[in-house]
Amino acid sequence: MAAGSGRILFVDDEKFQRESMKDILMRLGYDVELAENGDEALEIFQKEAFPLIITDLSMPDMDGTQLCRQIRKINGTAVIYAFSGYLADVASDQLKSAGFDGHLCKPANIEVLKHAIEGAFEKNRHRRKKR
């Protein structure tokens, strides 16, 4: 996949994380939209579908798990990754049952992130073909 052909919605309540990830993702060639909370992410997602959503798990009001469940109701083909520095505290089966496709650890390792994103866009293409 050509790097520039993918859009990513990144959700995190910490401004530093949003800006850092936007910079990294844009350097990797992706078009990035940012949201600072679950409500804002849903509002953006309802206007425009994104093949990949990366969301922090721990956010006020609507956490990443609740956001994932809401996105799944709107669009079943989107790939959703949990993003957290505390993934050891969350069982992977809990993430899977919430609808997450995978998870990424903070701070993001650029090579791991690049590989995960490429896999996510491939998974999204596969899901859309099946519909």
C-alpha beads as a LAMMPS data file, in Angstrom:
LAMMPS data file: protein, C-alpha beads

131 atoms
130 bonds

1 atom types
1 bond types

-500.0 500.0 xlo xhi
-500.0 500.0 ylo yhi
-500.0 500.0 zlo zhi

Masses

1 110.0

Atoms # bond

1 1 1 0.000 0.000 0.000
2 1 1 1.244 3.467 -0.777
3 1 1 1.688 5.256 2.515
4 1 1 -0.229 8.397 1.543
5 1 1 -3.428 6.540 0.702
6 1 1 -4.648 6.054 4.258
7 1 1 -6.541 8.164 6.756
8 1 1 -6.216 7.671 10.481
9 1 1 -8.323 9.039 13.321
10 1 1 -6.160 9.364 16.446
11 1 1 -7.905 9.927 19.779
12 1 1 -6.147 10.948 23.003
13 1 1 -7.025 13.387 25.751
14 1 1 -3.375 14.448 26.158
15 1 1 -2.417 17.252 23.762
16 1 1 1.249 16.202 23.706
17 1 1 0.299 12.660 22.641
18 1 1 -2.002 13.945 19.895
19 1 1 0.590 16.301 18.473
20 1 1 3.435 13.777 18.735
21 1 1 1.459 11.021 17.024
22 1 1 0.202 13.361 14.321
23 1 1 3.800 14.310 13.552
24 1 1 4.926 10.657 13.450
25 1 1 1.961 9.482 11.375
26 1 1 2.300 12.334 8.903
27 1 1 6.031 11.576 8.504
28 1 1 5.002 8.010 7.678
29 1 1 2.792 9.444 4.921
30 1 1 -0.663 9.182 6.447
31 1 1 -3.449 11.749 6.601
32 1 1 -4.333 12.211 10.276
33 1 1 -7.391 13.640 12.020
34 1 1 -7.190 14.266 15.761
35 1 1 -9.832 14.087 18.488
36 1 1 -9.297 14.873 22.150
37 1 1 -12.113 12.713 23.500
38 1 1 -14.603 10.029 22.585
39 1 1 -17.473 12.401 21.870
40 1 1 -15.380 14.451 19.449
41 1 1 -14.109 11.258 17.795
42 1 1 -17.663 9.988 17.250
43 1 1 -18.733 13.316 15.806
44 1 1 -15.814 13.221 13.333
45 1 1 -16.360 9.535 12.533
46 1 1 -20.055 10.013 11.775
47 1 1 -19.164 12.636 9.146
48 1 1 -16.370 10.645 7.548
49 1 1 -15.469 6.994 7.913
50 1 1 -11.854 6.201 8.694
51 1 1 -10.316 2.822 7.903
52 1 1 -8.171 3.046 11.072
53 1 1 -8.849 4.493 14.511
54 1 1 -6.180 4.529 17.204
55 1 1 -7.579 5.476 20.598
56 1 1 -6.239 5.946 24.061
57 1 1 -7.968 3.674 26.552
58 1 1 -7.969 5.999 29.539
59 1 1 -9.929 9.182 28.841
60 1 1 -12.498 11.112 30.889
61 1 1 -16.220 10.728 30.167
62 1 1 -16.062 8.163 27.346
63 1 1 -13.055 5.843 27.579
64 1 1 -11.481 4.060 24.633
65 1 1 -13.437 0.867 25.211
66 1 1 -16.768 2.709 25.122
67 1 1 -15.639 4.583 22.003
68 1 1 -14.678 1.316 20.321
69 1 1 -18.120 -0.153 20.984
70 1 1 -19.818 2.951 19.579
71 1 1 -17.682 2.919 16.429
72 1 1 -18.462 -0.779 15.898
73 1 1 -22.187 0.098 15.852
74 1 1 -21.551 2.657 13.099
75 1 1 -18.960 0.827 10.988
76 1 1 -17.929 -2.795 11.235
77 1 1 -15.067 -2.569 8.751
78 1 1 -12.985 0.025 10.611
79 1 1 -9.865 -1.285 12.293
80 1 1 -9.547 -0.043 15.875
81 1 1 -6.391 -0.169 17.964
82 1 1 -6.161 0.514 21.681
83 1 1 -3.276 2.812 22.603
84 1 1 -2.082 2.886 26.185
85 1 1 0.886 2.935 28.481
86 1 1 -0.982 0.594 30.830
87 1 1 -1.816 -2.363 28.611
88 1 1 -0.438 -4.793 31.203
89 1 1 -3.462 -3.851 33.333
90 1 1 -5.942 -4.858 30.614
91 1 1 -6.473 -8.428 29.433
92 1 1 -6.258 -8.869 25.679
93 1 1 -9.525 -10.835 25.699
94 1 1 -11.220 -7.786 27.266
95 1 1 -9.936 -5.642 24.405
96 1 1 -11.062 -8.206 21.834
97 1 1 -14.550 -8.519 23.361
98 1 1 -14.880 -4.714 23.269
99 1 1 -14.204 -4.827 19.524
100 1 1 -10.548 -3.831 19.322
101 1 1 -8.460 -5.368 16.553
102 1 1 -5.208 -4.911 18.425
103 1 1 -3.238 -2.685 20.725
104 1 1 -0.205 -0.424 20.692
105 1 1 1.927 0.564 23.663
106 1 1 2.870 4.088 24.651
107 1 1 5.346 5.397 23.814
108 1 1 4.963 4.290 20.219
109 1 1 7.865 2.503 18.548
110 1 1 7.889 3.840 14.987
111 1 1 8.699 0.501 13.330
112 1 1 6.011 -1.328 15.325
113 1 1 3.558 1.466 14.548
114 1 1 4.367 1.367 10.822
115 1 1 3.918 -2.418 10.686
116 1 1 0.649 -2.272 12.662
117 1 1 -0.781 0.436 10.406
118 1 1 0.096 -1.450 7.234
119 1 1 -1.634 -4.524 8.683
120 1 1 -4.647 -2.457 9.696
121 1 1 -5.194 -1.058 6.208
122 1 1 -4.849 -4.549 4.741
123 1 1 -7.415 -5.879 7.235
124 1 1 -9.767 -3.004 6.394
125 1 1 -9.523 -3.739 2.643
126 1 1 -10.242 -7.404 3.326
127 1 1 -13.319 -6.564 5.458
128 1 1 -14.723 -4.225 2.819
129 1 1 -14.343 -6.888 0.119
130 1 1 -16.338 -9.352 2.221
131 1 1 -19.320 -6.980 2.476

Bonds

1 1 1 2
2 1 2 3
3 1 3 4
4 1 4 5
5 1 5 6
6 1 6 7
7 1 7 8
8 1 8 9
9 1 9 10
10 1 10 11
11 1 11 12
12 1 12 13
13 1 13 14
14 1 14 15
15 1 15 16
16 1 16 17
17 1 17 18
18 1 18 19
19 1 19 20
20 1 20 21
21 1 21 22
22 1 22 23
23 1 23 24
24 1 24 25
25 1 25 26
26 1 26 27
27 1 27 28
28 1 28 29
29 1 29 30
30 1 30 31
31 1 31 32
32 1 32 33
33 1 33 34
34 1 34 35
35 1 35 36
36 1 36 37
37 1 37 38
38 1 38 39
39 1 39 40
40 1 40 41
41 1 41 42
42 1 42 43
43 1 43 44
44 1 44 45
45 1 45 46
46 1 46 47
47 1 47 48
48 1 48 49
49 1 49 50
50 1 50 51
51 1 51 52
52 1 52 53
53 1 53 54
54 1 54 55
55 1 55 56
56 1 56 57
57 1 57 58
58 1 58 59
59 1 59 60
60 1 60 61
61 1 61 62
62 1 62 63
63 1 63 64
64 1 64 65
65 1 65 66
66 1 66 67
67 1 67 68
68 1 68 69
69 1 69 70
70 1 70 71
71 1 71 72
72 1 72 73
73 1 73 74
74 1 74 75
75 1 75 76
76 1 76 77
77 1 77 78
78 1 78 79
79 1 79 80
80 1 80 81
81 1 81 82
82 1 82 83
83 1 83 84
84 1 84 85
85 1 85 86
86 1 86 87
87 1 87 88
88 1 88 89
89 1 89 90
90 1 90 91
91 1 91 92
92 1 92 93
93 1 93 94
94 1 94 95
95 1 95 96
96 1 96 97
97 1 97 98
98 1 98 99
99 1 99 100
100 1 100 101
101 1 101 102
102 1 102 103
103 1 103 104
104 1 104 105
105 1 105 106
106 1 106 107
107 1 107 108
108 1 108 109
109 1 109 110
110 1 110 111
111 1 111 112
112 1 112 113
113 1 113 114
114 1 114 115
115 1 115 116
116 1 116 117
117 1 117 118
118 1 118 119
119 1 119 120
120 1 120 121
121 1 121 122
122 1 122 123
123 1 123 124
124 1 124 125
125 1 125 126
126 1 126 127
127 1 127 128
128 1 128 129
129 1 129 130
130 1 130 131
